[in-house]
Amino acid sequence: MRTRLLTLLAVLALARTGVARGDDPPRIAVGSKKFTESVILGELLTLLARDAGVDAVHRRELGGTQILWKALLAGEIDVYPEYTGTLREEILSGERLPTEESLRAALAERGVAMSASLGFDDTYALGMLEDVAARLGIESISDLSEHPDLALGLSHEFMDREDGWPGLRRRYGLRPTAVQGVDHDLAYRGLANEAIAVTDLYSTDAEIEQYRIRVLTDDLHYFPAYQAVFLYRDDLRQRAPAALTALRRHEGAISQKEMIELNAAAKLKRINEQRIAANFLHAKLGLIADVSEETFATRLSLRTREHLYLVAVSLFFAVSLAVPLGIFAARWPAFAQPILAIVGLIQTIPSLAILVFMIPLLGLGAKPAIVALFLYSLLPIVRNTYVGLHDIPLSLRESAEALGLPSFARLRLVELPLASRAILAGVKTAAVINVGTATLGALIGAGGFGQPILTGIRLDDVGLILEGAVPAALLAICTQGVFELAERWLVPKGLRLKRST
Amino acid sequence: MPASIEFRAVAKFYDRAPALRPTNLTIAAGKTTVLLGPSGCGKSTLLRLLVGLLKADQGQVLFDGRELNEASLLDVRRRTGYVIQDGGLFPHLNARSNASLMARYLGWPPRRVAERIAELADLVRLPNERLDAFPSQLSGGQRQRVSLMRALMLDPEVLLLDEPLGALDPIIRADLQIDLRRVCRSLAKTVVLVTHDLAEARYFGDQIVLLRDGGIVQQDTFEGLLHRPREPFVEQFIQAQRGGLEAPVAEQGR
C-alpha cells in the first residue's frame, strides 16, 4: 500500500513540474478577463513589459471582474485592463466617485493606481448602417427623434436595464413606433438585411467594422464613460519601475478605430491574440516581439497534465479526509447528522463563489481550484463510507466483536473490507464529477481542459470548445474505467461473487 | 482447563422493561448447560452478557472467577468461542480465512495455522476442498461447520452456541446435531447452548436452565424437570413439546 502511495505522489510531482513557475525577479503578472478585448489588452501589456526586460506572465481569460479585482488586491497579479465605468458601477459601486480625482483617491486607499485612458471608450452606444445613416443624415442620438419610424432592435438586457433603454428614451425624448428585443449577435445581421435600422452595441465591437456601422454620438452624455485604463498595484513603482514606464506607453496609444480592428482580427479573422498584439506594437512602436504559438499536441499535453493534476491532488486529499470522517460518523452516530449536513451544505455553494472567496487566501492558479474540487469531493465519499459501514449487518459486527478483535482491528480486517465497494463507488463518483468540475479551474488561471472551452465560448468557436470538451469527456470515461479495474483490485473476491443459493 | 461462569444478581433492562431480572446462575466447568425457554425469555440475553455484547445494568458476571469488565473483555472473548444462528461468517473471507482470522491477527506462524485448520476441518467433518470456498458458496450446514471451526480456533475454554441449528432444514440439522454433540463431548469444554427446542435441550444438556419472562424457573437435569417440576409452567412447557420428545430429531435419520 505504501509503495502505491509513493508512486502516486511521484506521478503528481512530475505532473506539477509542467506547470511550476520559477522565482527570478523582477517579474510581473498581467491579468485579463475572459472576453476578447481584455485578452488583447493583456497581451499588449505583457509584450511591452517583456520588451523592457521584465519577466512578465499573462494570466489570461480569468473568470470575471471580481476575480481580477481580488487577485490584484491579493498581489496575485500586478496589472490588468479595466474600464472606468466598471470601477464606478461595479467594483466601487457603494461610493459616489463622479470625478477622476475621487476615483483615483478611492483606488489609492486600496493600494491600487490607475493609468490614464488608453485612448478609447468601450461603452454602450447606438449604431446603424453607415449608408442608411448618411442617407438620413443621422450622426447623433438626438437626430433619431426626427425619425420615429425607424425600427429599433435592442438586446434584451439593454431593454430591461434602468440605465439602458428606459432612461435613454426619457433623456432624448424618443418616441419610436417600433421597438423589438433581439439577440445581440443576431442584431448585426438584422441591420444588414434592414429588418431593423438601429441597435445597441458596445462601441468597440468587432462587427462595427465588418458591417460598416456608424456609432451615433451620445451628444447628451447619457451613457457613463467606460474609458479603457489599466489598474496596477502601487508597489509596482518601487518593485519594477522600468516595467511601469513601459506599460505607460499604452496610455493614449489605442484609438477607438484601432481597438475595433484589433477585436475584428481576433473575432472575425481568428488570429491569435498574441500575434495581433505583436503586430500592433510593431506597427505602432516599432517593437519586435516573440510570439510563441503552441502546436495542438503541446497544448493538449499541457492541458491534460494540468487537468489531471487538479483532479488527482484534490481527490487524494478528499479521500484522506472524507474516509476518516465517514468512519467517524458511522462509529459515533451522534456526529453522523452534523457531519453529513455540513458536507452536504458545502455542495450547495456555487463554484464561482468558492473560487472568488479563495483568491485572497490562496491566490490564482491551481491551489484555489484544488481546494474547491476537494470541497466538492467530500460529500459522495463521506456519504458512501458512512452508509457502507452503517449497512453492515449487526450479526457480522457482533461476530467480529465476539472474536475478541480490538476496535481498530475490527475496522481494518472486517468493516472496511465489507464497506469497500460502497467507499470505492463514492470515490468514483467524486472523481468523475471532479473531471467535469475541474474545467471551471480555467476561470482562475488553473488551466486544464476548461481553457479552450472558455476561449471557444468567447470567440464563438465550436472547434475550440470541442478541443476542451472532448478530452474532458474522454477523461471522465477513462476515470470510470480505471475505477472499475480498481474495484477488482480492491474489493475482496468474496463480495464480488453472485450468491449461489 | 475448562472455566466456570457465574452470574451474580445480573439484570438487564430495555427501556426499563426487564429483559433479565436479577439472576444468579452458576455454569459448571466442563459440562454442557442448555438455556431453554420460549422466545423473549432472556436466554440469548444471558449469552450476550457473557461475551460483553451487552452490558449488565446490575450485578456481575464472573468468568473463571474473574469479573467481566473493560479490562478483561478482550481476554474473555478470546477464551470463548461464539456461534450464532446464521453463522455470522464474514462474506469477504473464504472458509479458511474466516476460521483463522483471529489466529492470524495474533500472529500465529502460517504452519501452525494450517495445522490447526486441518485438525478442525477434520473434527467438524468439513471436506478439505470447501476450505477455499466463500460463505456465499457454502450450504447452510457447511457454514455452521465453518463457524464452529472459527469458534474453536484458539482452543477456547468456553463454547457458546446461540441456536446454532435454528436456521437449518431437518435433515441437515439432524446430521449436524450428531457432529456437534460429538465435538462437545470429545473436547470436554464448558458449553452453553441456547435453544427453544426441548428435544435438543435433552440431547445436549448435562444441565438445563429453563427460563421464562427474564427469570430462571428451574435449573435441573432433564429428568429433574420431567419428574420434579417446580412450577406448573415447567409441565406446560414439556407438555407442549411432547410430540417432539417421543421421536427426537437426532434419531430420525438413523
Interface residues (C-beta under 8 A of the other chain):
Chain A: S395 L396 E398 S399 A400 E401 A402 L403 G404 L405 P406 A409 L413 V414 P417 L418 S420 P492 K493 G494 L495 L497 K498 R499 S500 T501
Chain B: V51 G52 L53 L74 D75 V76 R77 R78 T80 Y82 I84 D86 G88 L89 F90 P91 H92 L93 N94 L101 M102 Y105 F134 P135 S136 Q137 S139 G140 R150
